[in-house]
Amino acid sequence: MTAVDHQKDLILAQEICDELLSGNSESILKIYHKYHPFFLAYTRKRLYSIDPDRALSILDDFWVELLNARAICDFKGFASLKNYLFRILNYRIVDNVRRANRQGAYSKNVSDKDHEIDGFGSEEESPEKDIMHKQKIELIHESLLMLTENSPSDAYLVKMHLEG
């Protein structure tokens, strides 16, 4: 994106911010129609969920969060508006996955205690853990790509650290 595109994004975000602060919640529709299909496809891909409503639920929370105007008003135009919103959405997805993992870990600990009495069963690798491991790796790669845009030297250092 060029500096002109970033300036257009900044102007759009400021207009939406002003309208949201004045009580016009429909102003968010300008960016909703522009980015929602992309965000929906990305969220579904990241979740690997059988439940199609899970992605929609996360996106609903994301769009409702944007209605409070704080996130839009905080946009400074250092990156594109799409990348800025994408980063916020990523946080929502990660929070949702962590919450689901904590709930799953709690129910697993409660239901599997009897099977771990003899010391066996705790070393089994479940399909859920495998999926979560793949998601974590993808998240790290995507984060490194976003970091590369803003700070290539930091991204290089992180990459070297991860590779040992």
C-alpha positions as CSV (number, residue, x, y, z in Angstrom):
1,M,0.0,0.0,0.0
2,T,1.1,3.5,-0.7
3,A,1.2,6.5,1.6
4,V,-1.9,7.8,-0.2
5,D,-3.8,4.6,0.6
6,H,-2.8,4.8,4.2
7,Q,-4.0,8.4,4.3
8,K,-7.4,7.4,2.8
9,D,-7.7,4.7,5.4
10,L,-6.9,7.2,8.2
11,I,-9.5,9.6,6.9
12,L,-12.1,6.8,6.7
13,A,-11.3,5.7,10.2
14,Q,-11.5,9.2,11.5
15,E,-14.9,9.7,9.8
16,I,-16.2,6.5,11.3
17,C,-14.8,7.3,14.7
18,D,-16.6,10.7,14.7
19,E,-19.8,9.2,13.6
20,L,-19.6,6.4,16.2
21,L,-18.9,8.9,18.9
22,S,-21.9,10.9,17.9
23,G,-24.1,7.8,18.2
24,N,-24.4,6.7,14.5
25,S,-23.6,3.0,14.9
26,E,-24.5,2.3,11.3
27,S,-21.3,4.1,10.2
28,I,-19.4,0.8,10.9
29,L,-21.2,-0.7,7.9
30,K,-18.8,1.1,5.6
31,I,-16.0,-1.1,6.7
32,Y,-18.2,-4.1,7.6
33,H,-19.2,-4.6,3.9
34,K,-15.7,-4.1,2.7
35,Y,-13.9,-6.5,5.1
36,H,-16.4,-8.9,6.5
37,P,-16.1,-11.6,3.8
38,F,-12.3,-11.7,4.1
39,F,-12.4,-11.8,7.9
40,L,-15.0,-14.6,7.9
41,A,-13.0,-16.8,5.5
42,Y,-9.9,-16.2,7.6
43,T,-11.6,-16.9,10.9
44,R,-13.1,-20.1,9.6
45,K,-9.7,-21.2,8.3
46,R,-7.9,-20.4,11.6
47,L,-10.4,-22.2,13.8
48,Y,-10.5,-25.6,12.0
49,S,-13.9,-25.9,13.7
50,I,-16.7,-28.3,12.7
51,D,-19.1,-25.7,14.1
52,P,-19.6,-23.0,11.5
53,D,-21.3,-20.8,14.1
54,R,-18.1,-20.5,16.1
55,A,-16.5,-18.3,13.5
56,L,-19.6,-16.1,13.2
57,S,-19.7,-15.8,17.0
58,I,-16.1,-14.5,17.1
59,L,-16.8,-12.1,14.2
60,D,-20.0,-10.8,15.9
61,D,-18.0,-10.1,19.0
62,F,-15.3,-8.4,16.9
63,W,-17.8,-6.1,15.1
64,V,-19.6,-5.3,18.4
65,E,-16.2,-4.3,19.9
66,L,-15.6,-1.9,17.0
67,L,-18.9,-0.2,17.7
68,N,-17.6,1.2,21.0
69,A,-15.4,3.4,18.7
70,R,-12.2,3.0,20.8
71,A,-10.5,0.6,18.4
72,I,-11.4,2.7,15.3
73,C,-10.4,6.0,17.0
74,D,-7.0,4.4,18.0
75,F,-6.1,3.8,14.4
76,K,-3.1,6.0,13.5
77,G,-2.5,5.0,9.9
78,F,0.9,3.3,10.3
79,A,-0.4,0.3,8.5
80,S,-3.5,-0.2,6.3
81,L,-6.9,-0.2,8.1
82,K,-7.4,-3.8,6.9
83,N,-4.1,-4.9,8.7
84,Y,-5.0,-3.0,11.8
85,L,-8.5,-4.6,12.0
86,F,-6.9,-8.0,11.1
87,R,-4.6,-7.7,14.1
88,I,-7.6,-7.0,16.4
89,L,-9.5,-10.0,14.9
90,N,-6.4,-12.2,15.5
91,Y,-6.5,-11.3,19.2
92,R,-10.2,-12.3,19.4
93,I,-9.5,-15.6,17.7
94,V,-6.5,-16.4,20.0
95,D,-8.6,-15.4,23.0
96,N,-11.4,-17.7,21.9
97,V,-9.1,-20.7,21.2
98,R,-7.3,-20.2,24.6
99,R,-10.7,-20.0,26.4
100,A,-11.8,-23.2,24.6
101,N,-8.6,-24.9,25.5
102,R,-8.8,-24.0,29.1
103,Q,-12.4,-25.3,29.3
104,G,-11.4,-28.4,27.4
105,A,-8.4,-29.0,29.7
106,Y,-10.5,-28.6,32.7
107,S,-13.1,-31.1,31.5
108,K,-10.3,-33.5,30.4
109,N,-8.6,-33.3,33.8
110,V,-11.9,-34.1,35.5
111,S,-12.9,-37.0,33.3
112,D,-9.5,-38.7,32.8
113,K,-8.3,-38.8,36.4
114,D,-9.4,-42.4,36.8
115,H,-7.5,-43.5,33.7
116,E,-4.2,-41.9,34.8
117,I,-4.0,-43.7,38.2
118,D,-1.6,-46.3,36.9
119,G,0.6,-43.7,35.1
120,F,-0.6,-44.6,31.7
121,G,-2.8,-42.4,29.5
122,S,-1.2,-39.1,30.3
123,E,1.3,-39.4,27.5
124,E,-1.3,-39.9,24.7
125,E,-1.2,-37.4,21.9
126,S,-4.7,-36.4,21.1
127,P,-5.9,-35.0,17.7
128,E,-7.0,-31.8,19.5
129,K,-3.4,-31.2,20.7
130,D,-2.1,-31.9,17.2
131,I,-4.5,-29.4,15.7
132,M,-3.7,-26.8,18.4
133,H,0.0,-27.3,17.7
134,K,-0.6,-26.7,14.0
135,Q,-2.6,-23.6,14.8
136,K,0.1,-22.2,17.1
137,I,2.7,-22.7,14.4
138,E,0.5,-21.0,11.8
139,L,-0.1,-18.1,14.3
140,I,3.6,-17.7,14.8
141,H,4.3,-17.6,11.1
142,E,1.5,-15.1,10.5
143,S,2.7,-13.0,13.4
144,L,6.2,-13.1,11.9
145,L,4.9,-11.9,8.6
146,M,3.1,-9.0,10.2
147,L,6.2,-8.2,12.2
148,T,8.3,-8.3,9.1
149,E,6.2,-5.5,7.6
150,N,6.7,-3.2,10.6
151,S,10.2,-4.2,11.9
152,P,12.2,-6.6,9.7
153,S,15.1,-6.7,12.1
154,D,13.0,-7.7,15.0
155,A,11.2,-10.4,12.9
156,Y,14.6,-11.8,11.9
157,L,15.8,-12.0,15.6
158,V,12.6,-13.7,16.6
159,K,12.9,-16.2,13.7
160,M,16.5,-16.9,14.6
161,H,15.5,-17.5,18.3
162,L,12.7,-19.9,17.3
163,E,15.0,-21.8,15.0
164,G,17.5,-22.2,17.8
